[in-house]
Amino acid sequence: MITVMREAVWTGVVVSTPILGVALIAGLAIGLFQALTSIQELTLTFVPKLLAIALVFWISLSFMSQGLVTFFQSEIIPRIAGG
């Protein structure tokens, strides 16, 4: 059971890496822009980050779903079918 949980956590990390990476980069870029220009607008931080995350989610959807399907086919389904 511990190995399955370890693989599940690792699969979750790998699947979420593209979205979290883009959110980090977008947040740093927007924060730097706000610090340089002294613009403190809340929508300036929210909207570009949301658009970047949605774009990366759409682009990497096949990669993420393939990783989850592979995990379920190799780890979860054989344990359920095997008993």
N, C-alpha and C positions, 0 to 999 in steps of 0.2 A: 504494500500500500504506500509506503514511503517513496519508493521509486516512481510510482505513478504520480504522486503529488509533486515530486521534484520535476518530472517531465511536464506536468501541467503548468507549473509556475514558469519553467523555462520557455514553454510554448507561448504563454501569455506575454512574457518579456519580449520575445522575438516578434510576435505579432503586433505589439503596441509600440515598438521602437520607432517606426517611421512617423507616426502621428506625434509621439512625444518629442521626437527630435525637431520636427518642424515647429511645434508649439514653443519649444525652447528658443530656437533661432529667431522666430518671429517676435517673441516676447523681448528678447535681448535687442533686436534691431529697433523695435518700436520704443523701448525704454531709452535707448541711446538717442534716438531721434527726438524724443520728448525732452531729454536732458539738454540736448544741444540747442533746441529751439524754444525752450521754456513754455511749450504748449502742454497744458494739463487737461486734456479732453478725454472723458471716459470712453466715448465711442471710438476714439482713435486707437485705443488699445484693444477693444473688443471686436470690432468689425474686421480689420485685416487678419487678426489671428483666427477668427472663425472661418473666414474665406480660405486661408491657407490650410487649415486643418481639414475643411471639407474637400478641397482640391486633392490633398494628399490621400485622404480616405478614399476618394473616388478612384484615384490612380492605383493605389496599392490594395484595392479590395480583392482582386484575384489572388494576390500573394497571401493576404491574411486568411482568406477562406481556404486556400489550399493547405496552409499550415495547420489550420484547425481540423480539416478533414483528414489529413495525414495522421495527426495525433489521435483522433478518434478511431480511425481504421487500424492503427498499429497498436494502440494501448487499451482503449476502453472497450471496443466491441469484442476483441478476443477474450477479454476477462469476463464479459457478460455471457458470451456464448459458451465459454469453457466452464463456467460455473464458479 
